[in-house]
């Protein structure tokens, strides 16, 4: 039995040695390919590092530039917020000059709201639709603002659609209940009581502790009675 175990061990050792020899031979025969792969990987790694560093630097510059435009926005000076004041950049300048930086994405949101406040709803929709940020509050707020623009334009169906998207974009107790109410009210205006009731019940079920949920039972009771 001991001899058999020794023989099996020797065979395994021979197999390992043979595999190692084949690997060494493959490496020796493919050194040029391996060096090429290594160089390519290094170039890609340094390229990614360089691009990331460049984009971070551009975003820092854009962040400093957007400060004045945000001040104008907060003071409801929306034209200056959009176009600048001759000395400081506006949101539209930030978008144009700083491309796909995080700050430029934020400027698209601000520019959309600014256009909406000025009553320029088509341009507002265009800017808000181009906003691609993933902030849990701003992302649904952008969709909800598009809904507001469509309401102002008399397009109730699109308004309801965007309110629904806003409510479900990144579920939270602040924006979701607010836009579910708007979705339901818009469907009520359209006479689509079934869809309005669906939005209200969704609100009551999923956000029972929200301020909107405390009042929504009256809307639900009203619609259920109306639909009898």
Buried (B, 14 or more C-beta within 10 A) or exposed (E): EEEEEEEEEEEEEEEEEEEEEEEEEEEEEEEEEEEEEEEEEEEEEEEEEEEEEEBEEBBEBBBEBBEBBBEBBEEEBBEBBBBBBEEBBBBBBBBEBBBEBBBBBBBBBBBBBBBBBBEBBEBBBBBBBBBEEEBBEBBBBBBBBBBBBBBEEEBBEBBBBBBBBBBBBBEBBEBBBBBBBBBBBBBBEBEBBEBBBBBBBBBBEBBEEBEBBEEBEEBBEBBEEEEE
